[in-house]
Amino acid sequence: MTTGKGKINLIGIGPGDAKYLTPAASDALSESDVIVGFRAYIQQIEGLIVGKDVVSMELGQELERAAAAVDSAYAGKTVAVVSSGDAGIYGMSGPVFRVLTDRDWDGQDPVVETVPGVSAMQAAAAVLGSPLMQDFCAISLSDLLTPWEKIRGRLEAAGQGDFVVALYNPRSQRRQTQLLEAREILLKHRPGDTPVGIVGDAFRPGQRVKITTLQDLDKEAGSVDMVTIVVIGNSTTYLHGGKVITPRGYEEKTKTS
């Protein structure tokens, strides 16, 4: 057991398969007394955390998970807070630091270490080819914590800036229209034949991959859910050999197929 200062390890476990868990993340899990996370993420690593205290919660309980982790760390425990992908990209880093801020954390006790992971965006890009080879941005379409008008503004800016766009949380049972509205916004700024890659459960059992175009994205919307990443190319992105390719620079000749 840990004595003295507690510690929080903010861990990204990658896309799901254990072979994409980094050695540093594995070491951080091994050293931790307590594992805190969303139930599905705990299940993905259950073989690595045998014998440890586990705090498993559901979606929507992010702040509760963060509070439980901080409580354990203040009690002198070493705590692993797990997120899928990377903890700092739509993961648990934010909620944990918010709870620490609310408790006037001094930056020293507990110690906080962030262990990076392979993000969902990186995993989807690897499946698709090389879509993120120029400037890109990630935008979550979930309006649970961010007003939709703010998200609309970010989509407009991404379209105007000709960014490749990776959409997180593109569609859920409650949110059926945001992906289609994002499509309409981006169609104002780039051609309808712009390549779009749709990847669900990247590097997990049941991985799903669909390549379409921005103009036809509406036809594929029904297959998109919360474990899907939608990658929308920029004005130079092209298809070749079944892959979505963005050239390294604008001066490179593009192809179509």
C-alpha positions as CSV (number, residue, x, y, z in Angstrom):
1,M,0.0,0.0,0.0
2,T,1.0,3.6,-0.7
3,T,2.0,5.7,2.3
4,G,2.6,9.4,2.5
5,K,1.6,11.4,-0.5
6,G,-1.1,9.9,-2.6
7,K,-0.8,9.8,-6.4
8,I,-3.2,9.9,-9.3
9,N,-2.2,8.3,-12.6
10,L,-4.4,9.6,-15.5
11,I,-4.2,6.8,-18.0
12,G,-5.3,6.5,-21.6
13,I,-5.7,2.7,-22.4
14,G,-5.8,3.2,-26.1
15,P,-8.5,2.0,-28.5
16,G,-9.2,-1.2,-26.5
17,D,-6.9,-4.1,-27.5
18,A,-4.3,-4.8,-24.9
19,K,-1.4,-4.6,-27.4
20,Y,-2.2,-0.9,-28.0
21,L,-1.8,-0.2,-24.3
22,T,1.6,1.6,-23.9
23,P,4.2,0.1,-21.5
24,A,4.1,3.2,-19.4
25,A,0.3,2.8,-19.0
26,S,0.7,-0.8,-18.1
27,D,3.4,0.2,-15.5
28,A,1.1,2.8,-14.0
29,L,-1.8,0.3,-13.7
30,S,0.6,-2.1,-11.9
31,E,1.7,0.5,-9.4
32,S,-1.8,1.7,-8.6
33,D,-3.7,0.5,-5.5
34,V,-7.1,1.6,-6.8
35,I,-8.5,1.6,-10.4
36,V,-11.3,4.1,-11.2
37,G,-13.2,4.1,-14.5
38,F,-16.2,3.6,-16.7
39,R,-17.5,0.1,-16.5
40,A,-16.7,-0.8,-20.1
41,Y,-13.1,0.5,-19.8
42,I,-12.6,-1.5,-16.7
43,Q,-13.7,-4.6,-18.5
44,Q,-11.1,-4.0,-21.2
45,I,-8.3,-4.1,-18.7
46,E,-9.7,-6.5,-16.1
47,G,-6.9,-9.0,-16.8
48,L,-4.3,-6.4,-15.8
49,I,-5.9,-5.3,-12.5
50,V,-6.6,-8.5,-10.7
51,G,-6.5,-8.1,-6.9
52,K,-6.8,-4.3,-7.0
53,D,-9.6,-2.2,-5.5
54,V,-11.9,-1.2,-8.4
55,V,-14.4,1.7,-8.6
56,S,-16.6,1.2,-11.6
57,M,-19.2,3.7,-12.7
58,E,-21.4,4.5,-15.6
59,L,-21.4,7.1,-18.4
60,G,-22.4,10.5,-17.1
61,Q,-20.7,10.0,-13.7
62,E,-17.4,11.6,-14.7
63,L,-17.3,14.0,-11.9
64,E,-18.3,11.3,-9.4
65,R,-15.4,9.1,-10.7
66,A,-13.0,12.1,-10.4
67,A,-14.2,12.8,-6.8
68,A,-13.7,9.1,-5.8
69,A,-10.2,9.1,-7.3
70,V,-9.3,12.3,-5.5
71,D,-10.6,11.1,-2.2
72,S,-8.5,7.9,-2.5
73,A,-5.4,9.9,-3.4
74,Y,-5.9,12.3,-0.4
75,A,-6.1,9.1,1.7
76,G,-2.6,8.2,0.6
77,K,-3.5,5.7,-2.2
78,T,-2.0,5.5,-5.7
79,V,-5.0,5.7,-8.0
80,A,-5.3,5.0,-11.7
81,V,-8.1,6.8,-13.5
82,V,-8.6,5.2,-16.8
83,S,-10.0,6.6,-20.0
84,S,-10.3,5.1,-23.5
85,G,-7.9,6.5,-26.0
86,D,-5.9,9.4,-24.4
87,A,-7.0,10.7,-21.0
88,G,-6.4,14.3,-22.1
89,I,-8.6,14.1,-25.2
90,Y,-12.2,14.1,-24.2
91,G,-11.1,11.9,-21.3
92,M,-10.9,12.0,-17.5
93,S,-8.0,14.5,-17.1
94,G,-10.4,17.4,-17.2
95,P,-12.8,16.2,-14.5
96,V,-10.0,15.1,-12.2
97,F,-8.2,18.5,-12.5
98,R,-11.6,20.3,-12.0
99,V,-12.2,18.4,-8.7
100,L,-8.6,19.1,-7.6
101,T,-9.1,22.8,-8.4
102,D,-12.3,22.9,-6.4
103,R,-10.4,21.4,-3.4
104,D,-7.6,24.0,-3.6
105,W,-5.0,21.5,-4.7
106,D,-1.5,22.8,-4.2
107,G,-0.1,21.0,-7.3
108,Q,2.1,18.7,-5.2
109,D,-0.1,16.5,-3.0
110,P,-1.5,14.3,-4.4
111,V,1.0,13.9,-7.2
112,V,-0.7,13.8,-10.6
113,E,0.9,12.1,-13.6
114,T,-0.7,11.8,-17.0
115,V,0.2,8.8,-19.1
116,P,-0.6,9.4,-22.8
117,G,-2.5,6.9,-24.9
118,V,-3.4,6.2,-28.5
119,S,-6.4,8.4,-29.1
120,A,-9.5,7.3,-30.9
121,M,-8.7,9.9,-33.6
122,Q,-5.2,8.4,-34.2
123,A,-6.7,4.8,-34.2
124,A,-9.3,5.8,-36.8
125,A,-6.7,7.6,-38.9
126,A,-4.5,4.5,-38.9
127,V,-7.3,2.4,-40.2
128,L,-8.2,4.9,-42.9
129,G,-4.8,5.6,-44.3
130,S,-3.2,9.0,-43.8
131,P,-6.0,11.5,-43.4
132,L,-4.4,13.7,-40.7
133,M,-1.3,14.7,-42.7
134,Q,-2.0,18.4,-42.7
135,D,-3.5,20.7,-40.0
136,F,-6.5,19.1,-38.5
137,C,-8.8,19.6,-35.6
138,A,-11.1,17.4,-33.3
139,I,-14.6,18.6,-32.6
140,S,-17.0,16.8,-30.3
141,L,-20.7,17.0,-31.5
142,S,-22.0,16.3,-28.0
143,D,-23.8,19.3,-26.6
144,L,-24.0,17.8,-23.1
145,L,-21.4,20.2,-21.7
146,T,-20.9,22.6,-24.6
147,P,-23.7,24.7,-26.1
148,W,-24.6,23.7,-29.7
149,E,-24.1,27.3,-31.0
150,K,-20.5,27.1,-29.8
151,I,-20.0,23.8,-31.6
152,R,-21.5,25.3,-34.7
153,G,-19.0,28.2,-34.6
154,R,-16.1,25.8,-34.3
155,L,-17.4,23.8,-37.3
156,E,-17.7,27.0,-39.3
157,A,-14.1,28.0,-38.4
158,A,-12.8,24.5,-39.3
159,G,-14.5,24.8,-42.6
160,Q,-13.2,28.2,-43.4
161,G,-9.7,27.2,-42.3
162,D,-9.7,24.1,-44.5
163,F,-8.9,21.8,-41.6
164,V,-9.2,18.1,-41.8
165,V,-11.9,17.5,-39.2
166,A,-12.2,14.5,-36.8
167,L,-15.7,14.4,-35.2
168,Y,-16.0,12.8,-31.8
169,N,-19.4,11.8,-30.3
170,P,-21.0,12.3,-33.7
171,R,-24.4,10.7,-33.0
172,S,-26.4,9.1,-30.1
173,Q,-29.9,7.9,-29.5
174,R,-30.7,11.3,-28.1
175,R,-28.8,13.4,-30.7
176,Q,-29.9,12.5,-34.2
177,T,-29.4,15.8,-36.1
178,Q,-26.0,17.2,-35.2
179,L,-24.0,15.1,-37.6
180,L,-26.2,16.1,-40.5
181,E,-25.9,19.8,-39.5
182,A,-22.1,19.5,-39.3
183,R,-22.2,18.1,-42.9
184,E,-24.3,21.0,-44.1
185,I,-21.9,23.5,-42.5
186,L,-18.8,21.9,-44.0
187,L,-20.4,21.6,-47.4
188,K,-20.4,25.4,-47.6
189,H,-16.6,25.4,-47.5
190,R,-15.5,22.2,-49.4
191,P,-16.7,20.1,-52.4
192,G,-19.3,17.4,-52.1
193,D,-16.8,14.8,-53.2
194,T,-14.5,15.4,-50.2
195,P,-13.6,12.0,-48.8
196,V,-15.0,11.0,-45.5
197,G,-13.9,8.0,-43.4
198,I,-16.2,6.5,-40.8
199,V,-14.6,4.1,-38.2
200,G,-16.4,2.4,-35.4
201,D,-14.7,0.4,-32.6
202,A,-11.3,0.9,-34.1
203,F,-8.9,-2.0,-33.3
204,R,-11.7,-3.7,-31.2
205,P,-13.8,-6.7,-32.0
206,G,-16.5,-5.6,-34.5
207,Q,-14.4,-2.8,-36.1
208,R,-16.4,-1.1,-38.8
209,V,-15.0,1.0,-41.6
210,K,-16.9,2.9,-44.3
211,I,-15.5,5.4,-46.8
212,T,-17.9,7.8,-48.4
213,T,-18.1,11.5,-49.4
214,L,-19.3,14.6,-47.7
215,Q,-22.3,14.9,-49.9
216,D,-23.3,11.2,-49.2
217,L,-22.5,11.3,-45.5
218,D,-26.3,11.6,-44.8
219,K,-26.8,8.2,-46.3
220,E,-24.4,6.6,-43.7
221,A,-25.6,8.6,-40.7
222,G,-27.7,5.7,-39.4
223,S,-24.6,3.6,-38.8
224,V,-22.8,6.2,-36.8
225,D,-22.9,6.1,-33.0
226,M,-20.9,7.2,-29.9
227,V,-18.0,4.7,-30.6
228,T,-17.6,6.1,-34.1
229,I,-15.1,8.6,-35.3
230,V,-15.9,10.5,-38.5
231,V,-12.9,12.0,-40.3
232,I,-13.7,14.6,-43.0
233,G,-10.9,15.5,-45.4
234,N,-9.9,19.0,-46.5
235,S,-9.6,20.4,-50.0
236,T,-6.6,18.3,-50.9
237,T,-7.7,14.9,-49.4
238,Y,-8.2,12.1,-52.0
239,L,-9.0,8.4,-52.2
240,H,-6.6,5.9,-53.6
241,G,-6.4,2.1,-53.2
242,G,-9.3,2.2,-50.8
243,K,-7.5,4.6,-48.4
244,V,-8.2,8.2,-47.4
245,I,-5.1,10.2,-48.1
246,T,-4.2,13.8,-47.3
247,P,-0.9,14.8,-48.9
248,R,1.8,16.2,-46.7
249,G,1.6,19.6,-48.3
250,Y,-0.7,21.6,-50.7
251,E,2.0,21.5,-53.4
252,E,1.6,17.8,-53.8
253,K,-0.5,16.5,-56.7
254,T,-3.7,14.9,-55.6
255,K,-5.4,11.9,-57.1
256,T,-8.9,10.5,-57.3
257,S,-10.3,7.1,-57.6
